[in-house]
Amino acid sequence: MRRGLARDLCALADGTLHGEQREALLGRVSGSPALGWALNQQLIAVEAIRRLDTLAPTELRERIQRT
C-alpha cells in the first residue's frame, strides 16, 4: 500500500480527514474489500490508543507536530 494511502486511511480512522478527500476515500473503501479491511484495522488501532491513559513522550508529540 502506498504511504500516502496508508496515511489517509489513518486520518480517516481518527477523524482528521475532511471534505472532498474524506468523501473520495470513503468511496474507494466502499468498493474495495482490501481497503475496507485496512480501514477496520486502523479503527481498531485508534480505539486501542484512545483507551490508553498514558501520554506519548514529549519528543514524539513534538516530532509529529512538525510533520
DSSP file (Angstrom, degrees, kcal/mol; ACC not computed):
  #  RESIDUE AA STRUCTURE BP1 BP2  ACC     N-H-->O    O-->H-N    N-H-->O    O-->H-N    TCO  KAPPA ALPHA  PHI   PSI    X-CA   Y-CA   Z-CA
    1    1 A M              0   0    0      0, 0.0     5,-0.0     0, 0.0     0, 0.0   0.000 360.0 360.0 360.0 137.4    0.0    0.0    0.0
    2    2 A R     >  -     0   0    0      1,-0.1     4,-2.4     4,-0.0     5,-0.2  -0.295 360.0-124.2 -60.3 145.4    1.2    3.5   -0.9
    3    3 A R  H  > S+     0   0    0      1,-0.2     4,-2.4     2,-0.2     5,-0.2   0.895 111.1  51.7 -59.4 -42.0    2.5    5.5    2.1
    4    4 A G  H  > S+     0   0    0      2,-0.2     4,-2.3     1,-0.2    -1,-0.2   0.885 109.3  49.4 -64.5 -39.1    0.0    8.3    1.3
    5    5 A L  H  > S+     0   0    0      2,-0.2     4,-2.5     1,-0.2    -1,-0.2   0.916 110.8  49.9 -66.6 -42.8   -2.9    6.0    1.1
    6    6 A A  H  X S+     0   0    0     -4,-2.4     4,-2.0     1,-0.2    -2,-0.2   0.909 111.2  49.8 -60.5 -42.3   -2.0    4.5    4.5
    7    7 A R  H  X S+     0   0    0     -4,-2.4     4,-2.3     1,-0.2    -2,-0.2   0.907 111.1  48.9 -62.5 -42.6   -1.7    7.9    6.0
    8    8 A D  H  X S+     0   0    0     -4,-2.3     4,-2.5     2,-0.2    -2,-0.2   0.878 109.0  52.5 -67.3 -37.3   -5.1    8.9    4.6
    9    9 A L  H  X S+     0   0    0     -4,-2.5     4,-2.4     2,-0.2    -1,-0.2   0.900 109.9  49.5 -63.3 -39.7   -6.7    5.7    6.0
   10   10 A C  H  X S+     0   0    0     -4,-2.0     4,-2.2     2,-0.2    -2,-0.2   0.925 111.2  48.6 -63.5 -44.9   -5.2    6.6    9.4
   11   11 A A  H  X>S+     0   0    0     -4,-2.3     5,-2.1     1,-0.2     6,-1.2   0.875 110.9  51.2 -64.3 -37.3   -6.6   10.1    9.1
   12   12 A L  H ><5S+     0   0    0     -4,-2.5     3,-0.7     4,-0.2    -1,-0.2   0.929 110.9  48.9 -63.0 -44.7  -10.0    8.7    8.1
   13   13 A A  H 3<5S+     0   0    0     -4,-2.4    -2,-0.2     1,-0.2    -1,-0.2   0.858 114.5  43.5 -65.8 -36.5  -10.0    6.4   11.1
   14   14 A D  H 3<5S-     0   0    0     -4,-2.2    -1,-0.2    -5,-0.1    -2,-0.2   0.455 114.5-112.6 -93.6   2.0   -9.0    9.0   13.6
   15   15 A G  T <<5S+     0   0    0     -3,-0.7    -3,-0.2    -4,-0.7    -4,-0.1   0.631  86.7 111.6  85.6  13.6  -11.4   11.6   12.2
   16   16 A T      < +     0   0    0     -5,-2.1     2,-0.6    -6,-0.2    -4,-0.2   0.433  50.5  91.3-102.1   1.6   -8.9   14.1   10.9
   17   17 A L        +     0   0    0     -6,-1.2     2,-0.2    -7,-0.1    -2,-0.0  -0.861  60.6 174.6 -95.9 125.8   -9.6   13.6    7.2
   18   18 A H    >>  +     0   0    0     -2,-0.6     4,-1.1     4,-0.1     3,-0.7  -0.734  28.4   2.1-127.6 170.7  -12.2   16.0    6.0
   19   19 A G  H 3> S-     0   0    0     -2,-0.2     4,-2.2     1,-0.2     5,-0.2  -0.119 116.9  -9.0  62.3-142.8  -14.0   17.4    3.0
   20   20 A E  H 3> S+     0   0    0      1,-0.2     4,-2.7     2,-0.2    -1,-0.2   0.841 133.0  57.4 -63.0 -36.0  -13.6   16.0   -0.5
   21   21 A Q  H <> S+     0   0    0     -3,-0.7     4,-2.4     2,-0.2    -1,-0.2   0.926 108.2  47.8 -60.7 -43.7  -10.6   13.9    0.4
   22   22 A R  H  X S+     0   0    0     -4,-1.1     4,-2.6     1,-0.2    -2,-0.2   0.939 113.3  46.8 -62.2 -48.6  -12.7   12.1    3.0
   23   23 A E  H  X S+     0   0    0     -4,-2.2     4,-1.9     1,-0.2    -2,-0.2   0.900 112.2  50.3 -62.8 -41.6  -15.6   11.5    0.6
   24   24 A A  H  X S+     0   0    0     -4,-2.7     4,-2.0     2,-0.2    -1,-0.2   0.919 112.4  46.7 -63.4 -43.4  -13.3   10.3   -2.1
   25   25 A L  H  X S+     0   0    0     -4,-2.4     4,-2.9    -5,-0.2     5,-0.2   0.899 108.7  54.5 -68.8 -39.0  -11.5    7.8    0.2
   26   26 A L  H  X S+     0   0    0     -4,-2.6     4,-2.4     1,-0.2    -1,-0.2   0.891 107.9  51.7 -59.3 -38.1  -14.8    6.6    1.6
   27   27 A G  H  X S+     0   0    0     -4,-1.9     4,-0.9     2,-0.2    -1,-0.2   0.909 111.1  46.5 -63.5 -42.8  -15.9    5.8   -2.0
   28   28 A R  H  < S+     0   0    0     -4,-2.0     3,-0.5     1,-0.2     4,-0.3   0.912 112.5  50.2 -65.4 -42.2  -12.7    3.9   -2.6
   29   29 A V  H >< S+     0   0    0     -4,-2.9     3,-1.4     1,-0.2     7,-0.4   0.899 106.0  55.4 -63.8 -41.2  -13.0    2.0    0.7
   30   30 A S  H 3< S+     0   0    0     -4,-2.4    -1,-0.2     1,-0.3    -2,-0.2   0.765 111.1  45.7 -65.9 -22.9  -16.6    1.0   -0.1
   31   31 A G  T 3< S+     0   0    0     -4,-0.9    -1,-0.3    -3,-0.5    -2,-0.2   0.358 107.6  63.4 -98.8   5.2  -15.6   -0.5   -3.4
   32   32 A S    <>  -     0   0    0     -3,-1.4     4,-2.6    -4,-0.3     5,-0.2  -0.931  55.4-164.0-137.8 112.2  -12.5   -2.4   -2.1
   33   33 A P  H  > S+     0   0    0      0, 0.0     4,-2.4     0, 0.0     5,-0.2   0.879  97.2  54.3 -58.3 -36.4  -12.6   -5.3    0.4
   34   34 A A  H  > S+     0   0    0      2,-0.2     4,-2.3     1,-0.2     5,-0.1   0.920 110.9  43.9 -65.3 -42.9   -8.8   -4.8    0.9
   35   35 A L  H  > S+     0   0    0      2,-0.2     4,-2.7     1,-0.2     5,-0.2   0.870 111.7  54.6 -69.4 -35.5   -9.2   -1.1    1.8
   36   36 A G  H  X S+     0   0    0     -4,-2.6     4,-2.2    -7,-0.4    -2,-0.2   0.915 109.9  46.7 -60.8 -43.0  -12.2   -1.9    4.0
   37   37 A W  H  X S+     0   0    0     -4,-2.4     4,-2.2     2,-0.2    -2,-0.2   0.922 112.1  50.2 -63.9 -44.6  -10.1   -4.4    5.9
   38   38 A A  H  X S+     0   0    0     -4,-2.3     4,-1.9     1,-0.2    -2,-0.2   0.900 110.9  48.9 -62.6 -41.2   -7.2   -1.9    6.2
   39   39 A L  H  X S+     0   0    0     -4,-2.7     4,-2.6     1,-0.2    -1,-0.2   0.915 109.0  53.3 -64.3 -42.3   -9.6    0.8    7.5
   40   40 A N  H  X S+     0   0    0     -4,-2.2     4,-2.2     1,-0.2    -2,-0.2   0.906 107.6  50.9 -59.8 -41.4  -11.0   -1.6   10.0
   41   41 A Q  H  X S+     0   0    0     -4,-2.2     4,-2.1     1,-0.2    -1,-0.2   0.889 110.3  49.7 -62.8 -39.2   -7.5   -2.3   11.3
   42   42 A Q  H  X S+     0   0    0     -4,-1.9     4,-2.9     2,-0.2    -2,-0.2   0.906 109.0  52.1 -65.4 -41.3   -6.9    1.4   11.6
   43   43 A L  H  X S+     0   0    0     -4,-2.6     4,-2.4     1,-0.2    -2,-0.2   0.901 109.3  49.7 -61.8 -41.1  -10.1    1.8   13.5
   44   44 A I  H  X S+     0   0    0     -4,-2.2     4,-2.3     2,-0.2    -1,-0.2   0.921 112.5  47.6 -62.5 -44.1   -9.1   -0.9   15.9
   45   45 A A  H  X S+     0   0    0     -4,-2.1     4,-2.5     2,-0.2    -2,-0.2   0.912 110.9  50.6 -64.7 -43.1   -5.7    0.7   16.5
   46   46 A V  H  X S+     0   0    0     -4,-2.9     4,-2.5     1,-0.2    -1,-0.2   0.926 111.4  48.4 -61.4 -44.6   -7.2    4.1   17.0
   47   47 A E  H  X S+     0   0    0     -4,-2.4     4,-1.3     1,-0.2    -1,-0.2   0.913 111.2  50.2 -62.9 -42.1   -9.7    2.7   19.6
   48   48 A A  H  X S+     0   0    0     -4,-2.3     4,-0.6     1,-0.2     3,-0.2   0.915 112.3  47.1 -62.6 -42.7   -6.9    0.9   21.4
   49   49 A I  H >< S+     0   0    0     -4,-2.5     3,-1.1     1,-0.2    -1,-0.2   0.895 108.7  54.5 -66.9 -39.9   -4.7    4.0   21.5
   50   50 A R  H 3< S+     0   0    0     -4,-2.5    -1,-0.2     1,-0.3    -2,-0.2   0.780 103.1  57.7 -65.8 -25.2   -7.6    6.2   22.8
   51   51 A R  H 3< S+     0   0    0     -4,-1.3    -1,-0.3    -3,-0.2    -2,-0.2   0.649  85.5 100.3 -79.5 -14.6   -8.2    3.7   25.6
   52   52 A L    <<  -     0   0    0     -3,-1.1    -3,-0.0    -4,-0.6    -4,-0.0  -0.429  59.5-158.0 -69.3 144.3   -4.6    4.2   26.9
   53   53 A D        +     0   0    0     -2,-0.1     2,-0.4     2,-0.1    -1,-0.1   0.019  64.6  95.8-111.2  28.4   -4.2    6.6   29.8
   54   54 A T        -     0   0    0      0, 0.0     2,-0.2     0, 0.0    -2,-0.1  -0.962  69.9-132.1-118.1 133.2   -0.5    7.2   29.1
   55   55 A L        -     0   0    0     -2,-0.4     3,-0.1     1,-0.1    -2,-0.1  -0.531  26.7-108.0 -80.2 148.7    0.6   10.2   27.1
   56   56 A A        -     0   0    0     -2,-0.2    -1,-0.1     1,-0.1     5,-0.0  -0.416  51.5 -84.4 -66.8 151.3    3.2    9.9   24.3
   57   57 A P     >  -     0   0    0      0, 0.0     4,-2.3     0, 0.0     3,-0.3  -0.251  36.7-117.5 -57.9 147.5    6.6   11.2   25.2
   58   58 A T  H  > S+     0   0    0      1,-0.2     4,-2.6     2,-0.2     5,-0.2   0.887 113.7  55.6 -53.8 -44.3    7.0   15.0   24.6
   59   59 A E  H  > S+     0   0    0      1,-0.2     4,-2.2     2,-0.2    -1,-0.2   0.902 108.7  47.4 -59.6 -42.2    9.7   14.4   22.0
   60   60 A L  H  > S+     0   0    0     -3,-0.3     4,-2.3     2,-0.2    -1,-0.2   0.929 111.6  49.8 -65.3 -45.5    7.4   12.2   19.9
   61   61 A R  H  X S+     0   0    0     -4,-2.3     4,-2.0     1,-0.2    -2,-0.2   0.899 112.3  48.4 -60.6 -40.9    4.5   14.6   20.1
   62   62 A E  H  X S+     0   0    0     -4,-2.6     4,-1.5    -5,-0.2    -1,-0.2   0.904 110.2  51.2 -66.4 -41.1    6.7   17.5   19.0
   63   63 A R  H  X S+     0   0    0     -4,-2.2     4,-0.7    -5,-0.2    -2,-0.2   0.899 110.4  49.1 -63.3 -40.5    8.1   15.5   16.1
   64   64 A I  H >< S+     0   0    0     -4,-2.3     3,-0.9     1,-0.2    -1,-0.2   0.902 107.7  54.7 -65.8 -40.4    4.6   14.6   14.9
   65   65 A Q  H 3< S+     0   0    0     -4,-2.0    -1,-0.2     1,-0.2    -2,-0.2   0.824 103.6  56.4 -62.0 -31.4    3.6   18.3   15.2
   66   66 A R  H 3<        0   0    0     -4,-1.5    -1,-0.2     1,-0.2    -2,-0.2   0.715 360.0 360.0 -74.4 -20.2    6.5   19.3   12.9
   67   67 A T    <<        0   0    0     -3,-0.9    -1,-0.2    -4,-0.7    -2,-0.2   0.475 360.0 360.0 -85.0 360.0    5.4   16.9   10.1
